[in-house]
């Protein structure tokens, strides 16, 4: 008599949380203020306002934009505000920072839409492998939120996990 192979993982009560499914589709664009600076040091208001007026902002339609300045220059706050004002009718999301900051913000927005009560007393495995890069900040945020409701949190795959948190039974 042959022993039947039983998939214990599929029969377990583990809930898999796959952050990759929260990826927001759309093109990411880094808008660098550096080329708009005089000698990469100074923002001239008149030149900047002319750029804002004449630039084709429709090119940013439905894109996710990270505004930054890669030059070691002081860019006045109002310049970022003008850029945001020009981009807002077209862009999906606008942040100040790097593309990584943008990605983190997109994941945070997706995490804010989840009803975390669905994970009450659950044994959750936060999936570790993904085809898309998921910011570490998203893993930290999901851990903070799950810790409030889940029985346990693990990282990895259901067949090979690293324990992260286990609620003490009283």
KEKE-3310 file (N, C-alpha, C; in steps of 0.2 Angstrom, whole numbers, plus 5000, padded with zeros to 4 digits):
npx = (5004:5003:5009:4999:5001:5000:4995:4999:5000:4990:4979:4980:4976:4981:4982:4986:4995:4997:5007:5011:4999:4994:4999:5000:4995:5002:5012:5027:5035:5049:5051:5062:5069:5081:5086:5079:5085:5095:5112:5112:5109:5101:5085:5076:5063:5055:5059:5055:5041:5038:5041:5032:5020:5022:5025:5021:5009:5000:5006:5009:4998:4988:4998:5010:5018:5034:5041:5057:5073:5088:5099:5111:5104:5094:5077:5063:5048:5036:5039:5038:5024:5019:5022:5015:5002:5001:5003:4992:4979:4981:4990:4990:4994:5004:5019:5032:5048:5058:5057:5056:5050:5038:5033:5031:5021:5010:5008:5005:4992:4985:4985:4977:4965:4960:4951:4955:4950:4946:4956:4956:4961:4968:4980:4993:5002:5014:5017:5033:5041:5040:5036:5037:5045:5043:5041:5051:5045:5031:5030:5033:5022:5011:5014:5013:4999:4993:4997:4989:4977:4979:4981:4994:5009:5018:5032:5036:5034:5020:5025:5037:5041:5046:5044:5036:5027:5017:5002:5000:4992:4979)
npy = (4994:5011:5026:5040:5056:5071:5087:5097:5111:5117:5113:5119:5132:5144:5161:5169:5184:5194:5206:5210:5210:5222:5232:5246:5250:5258:5271:5277:5292:5302:5318:5330:5344:5350:5353:5365:5374:5389:5388:5376:5379:5390:5395:5404:5414:5421:5414:5401:5402:5404:5392:5384:5389:5386:5373:5356:5349:5339:5328:5321:5314:5303:5297:5293:5303:5308:5322:5329:5336:5335:5342:5351:5362:5375:5374:5384:5382:5386:5384:5370:5369:5376:5367:5356:5361:5363:5350:5343:5342:5332:5321:5305:5303:5313:5316:5322:5318:5303:5290:5278:5284:5287:5275:5269:5277:5274:5261:5263:5269:5259:5250:5257:5255:5243:5232:5228:5221:5209:5200:5197:5187:5179:5168:5174:5174:5184:5186:5183:5182:5190:5196:5209:5224:5227:5240:5240:5248:5245:5232:5234:5242:5234:5224:5232:5235:5222:5216:5222:5214:5201:5184:5178:5182:5179:5178:5175:5160:5149:5136:5138:5148:5163:5166:5181:5188:5183:5182:5182:5170:5171)
npz = (5000:4995:5002:5004:4998:5007:5006:5017:5019:5011:5018:5030:5042:5038:5032:5018:5015:5002:4997:4984:4976:4979:4971:4962:4946:4933:4925:4932:4936:4938:4942:4940:4947:4945:4931:4928:4935:4937:4932:4939:4952:4957:4958:4947:4948:4938:4926:4930:4932:4918:4913:4919:4914:4900:4898:4893:4901:4900:4896:4907:4910:4919:4926:4939:4949:4955:4963:4963:4968:4962:4963:4973:4980:4986:4985:4984:4993:4987:4974:4973:4976:4965:4954:4958:4957:4943:4939:4945:4938:4929:4933:4942:4955:4966:4973:4984:4983:4981:4968:4975:4987:4981:4977:4990:4995:4986:4990:5003:5002:4996:5006:5016:5011:5015:5025:5040:5050:5045:5047:5060:5073:5065:5057:5049:5035:5028:5012:5005:4993:4977:4961:4958:4965:4981:4993:5008:5018:5016:5020:5034:5037:5035:5045:5056:5056:5055:5067:5077:5076:5071:5075:5074:5065:5051:5040:5023:5014:5014:5016:5021:5033:5043:5059:5065:5074:5088:5096:5113:5123:5135)
capx = (5000:5007:5007:4996:5005:4995:4997:4997:5000:4984:4974:4981:4972:4985:4980:4992:4994:5002:5008:5011:4993:4992:5003:4996:4997:5003:5019:5030:5039:5053:5051:5068:5069:5088:5087:5076:5089:5101:5118:5110:5110:5097:5078:5074:5055:5052:5060:5051:5034:5037:5041:5026:5015:5023:5026:5015:5008:4996:5011:5009:4991:4987:5005:5012:5024:5038:5045:5063:5078:5094:5105:5112:5101:5088:5071:5058:5042:5031:5040:5035:5017:5017:5023:5009:4996:5001:5002:4986:4974:4983:4993:4986:4997:5010:5023:5039:5053:5061:5053:5054:5045:5031:5030:5029:5015:5005:5006:5001:4985:4981:4984:4972:4958:4959:4947:4960:4946:4945:4962:4955:4963:4970:4987:4994:5009:5015:5021:5040:5043:5036:5039:5038:5048:5038:5045:5051:5040:5025:5030:5033:5016:5007:5015:5009:4992:4991:4999:4983:4971:4980:4984:5001:5011:5024:5035:5039:5029:5017:5029:5043:5040:5049:5039:5037:5023:5012:4999:5000:4985:4979)
capy = (5000:5017:5032:5046:5063:5075:5094:5100:5118:5119:5111:5123:5138:5150:5166:5172:5191:5195:5213:5212:5211:5229:5236:5251:5250:5265:5274:5281:5297:5306:5325:5333:5352:5352:5356:5371:5379:5393:5385:5370:5382:5395:5395:5411:5414:5422:5408:5395:5403:5403:5385:5381:5391:5384:5366:5352:5345:5334:5322:5317:5311:5296:5295:5294:5308:5310:5328:5330:5340:5331:5347:5353:5368:5377:5376:5387:5378:5388:5380:5363:5370:5377:5361:5352:5364:5361:5342:5340:5340:5326:5315:5301:5304:5317:5316:5325:5313:5299:5285:5274:5287:5287:5268:5268:5281:5270:5255:5265:5271:5253:5247:5261:5253:5236:5231:5224:5217:5203:5196:5196:5181:5174:5166:5177:5173:5189:5183:5186:5182:5194:5198:5217:5226:5230:5243:5238:5252:5242:5226:5237:5245:5228:5221:5236:5234:5215:5215:5224:5210:5194:5179:5177:5185:5175:5180:5170:5156:5145:5130:5140:5154:5165:5169:5188:5190:5178:5184:5178:5168:5172)
capz = (5000:4995:5007:5000:4999:5009:5006:5024:5019:5009:5023:5036:5043:5037:5027:5014:5013:4996:4995:4977:4974:4980:4967:4959:4940:4930:4924:4937:4933:4942:4939:4943:4946:4943:4924:4928:4939:4933:4934:4944:4959:4958:4954:4945:4948:4931:4921:4932:4930:4911:4911:4921:4909:4893:4898:4891:4907:4898:4895:4913:4911:4922:4928:4946:4949:4961:4962:4967:4965:4963:4964:4980:4979:4990:4981:4988:4994:4982:4967:4973:4975:4958:4951:4960:4954:4936:4938:4948:4934:4925:4936:4947:4961:4966:4979:4984:4985:4976:4966:4981:4991:4977:4978:4997:4996:4983:4994:5009:5000:4995:5013:5019:5009:5018:5031:5044:5055:5042:5049:5067:5076:5059:5057:5043:5032:5023:5007:5004:4986:4972:4954:4958:4971:4986:4998:5015:5022:5015:5025:5041:5038:5035:5051:5062:5056:5057:5074:5081:5075:5070:5081:5072:5058:5048:5034:5019:5010:5019:5017:5024:5036:5048:5064:5066:5080:5090:5102:5119:5125:5142)
cpx = (5004:5004:5004:5000:4999:4998:4995:4996:4993:4978:4975:4976:4976:4982:4986:4990:4999:5002:5008:5004:4990:4995:4998:4998:4998:5010:5021:5035:5043:5054:5057:5068:5076:5088:5083:5079:5094:5107:5117:5110:5104:5090:5076:5066:5052:5052:5056:5044:5033:5037:5035:5020:5016:5024:5020:5014:5003:5000:5011:5002:4991:4993:5006:5018:5027:5042:5051:5067:5085:5100:5105:5110:5095:5082:5066:5051:5037:5033:5037:5027:5015:5017:5017:5003:4996:5000:4995:4981:4975:4986:4988:4988:5003:5013:5029:5043:5056:5055:5051:5049:5038:5028:5027:5022:5009:5003:5003:4994:4982:4980:4978:4965:4956:4955:4951:4956:4945:4951:4961:4956:4966:4978:4989:5001:5009:5020:5028:5042:5038:5040:5040:5041:5043:5043:5045:5046:5033:5025:5030:5025:5011:5008:5012:5002:4989:4992:4993:4977:4973:4982:4991:5002:5018:5026:5038:5034:5026:5021:5035:5043:5045:5044:5041:5033:5018:5009:4999:4993:4985:4973)
cpy = (5006:5022:5037:5052:5068:5082:5097:5108:5120:5117:5115:5129:5145:5155:5169:5179:5193:5203:5215:5213:5218:5234:5240:5252:5257:5267:5278:5286:5301:5313:5329:5340:5354:5355:5363:5376:5383:5390:5379:5373:5386:5394:5402:5410:5415:5416:5402:5396:5402:5396:5382:5383:5387:5376:5362:5347:5339:5327:5318:5314:5304:5293:5296:5298:5309:5316:5328:5335:5337:5335:5349:5360:5369:5379:5378:5383:5380:5385:5373:5364:5372:5371:5356:5354:5363:5354:5340:5338:5334:5320:5312:5303:5308:5317:5320:5320:5309:5294:5280:5277:5287:5280:5267:5271:5277:5264:5257:5266:5264:5250:5251:5258:5246:5236:5226:5220:5210:5198:5195:5188:5176:5173:5168:5176:5179:5187:5187:5187:5186:5195:5206:5218:5229:5233:5240:5241:5248:5236:5229:5239:5239:5225:5225:5235:5227:5214:5217:5219:5203:5190:5178:5180:5181:5178:5175:5167:5151:5138:5132:5147:5156:5168:5177:5190:5184:5181:5179:5176:5169:5168)
cpz = (5000:5000:5002:5003:5001:5009:5012:5024:5016:5013:5030:5036:5041:5031:5024:5013:5008:4994:4988:4974:4975:4976:4963:4952:4938:4930:4930:4934:4938:4939:4943:4942:4944:4936:4924:4932:4935:4936:4939:4951:4961:4954:4953:4944:4941:4926:4923:4930:4922:4909:4913:4916:4902:4893:4896:4897:4905:4897:4901:4915:4914:4924:4936:4946:4955:4959:4966:4964:4967:4963:4971:4980:4984:4985:4985:4988:4989:4975:4967:4972:4968:4953:4952:4957:4947:4935:4940:4943:4929:4928:4941:4954:4961:4973:4979:4987:4979:4973:4971:4986:4988:4978:4985:4998:4992:4987:5000:5007:4999:5002:5017:5017:5012:5024:5036:5049:5052:5044:5057:5069:5070:5060:5050:5041:5027:5018:5005:4997:4981:4966:4954:4965:4975:4991:5005:5019:5021:5020:5032:5042:5039:5042:5057:5062:5058:5064:5079:5081:5074:5076:5080:5066:5057:5042:5030:5014:5015:5020:5021:5027:5042:5053:5065:5073:5081:5096:5108:5121:5133:5145)
residu = (UNK:UNK:UNK:UNK:UNK:UNK:UNK:UNK:UNK:UNK:UNK:UNK:UNK:UNK:UNK:UNK:UNK:UNK:UNK:UNK:UNK:UNK:UNK:UNK:UNK:UNK:UNK:UNK:UNK:UNK:UNK:UNK:UNK:UNK:UNK:UNK:UNK:UNK:UNK:UNK:UNK:UNK:UNK:UNK:UNK:UNK:UNK:UNK:UNK:UNK:UNK:UNK:UNK:UNK:UNK:UNK:UNK:UNK:UNK:UNK:UNK:UNK:UNK:UNK:UNK:UNK:UNK:UNK:UNK:UNK:UNK:UNK:UNK:UNK:UNK:UNK:UNK:UNK:UNK:UNK:UNK:UNK:UNK:UNK:UNK:UNK:UNK:UNK:UNK:UNK:UNK:UNK:UNK:UNK:UNK:UNK:UNK:UNK:UNK:UNK:UNK:UNK:UNK:UNK:UNK:UNK:UNK:UNK:UNK:UNK:UNK:UNK:UNK:UNK:UNK:UNK:UNK:UNK:UNK:UNK:UNK:UNK:UNK:UNK:UNK:UNK:UNK:UNK:UNK:UNK:UNK:UNK:UNK:UNK:UNK:UNK:UNK:UNK:UNK:UNK:UNK:UNK:UNK:UNK:UNK:UNK:UNK:UNK:UNK:UNK:UNK:UNK:UNK:UNK:UNK:UNK:UNK:UNK:UNK:UNK:UNK:UNK:UNK:UNK:UNK:UNK:UNK:UNK:UNK:UNK)
# end
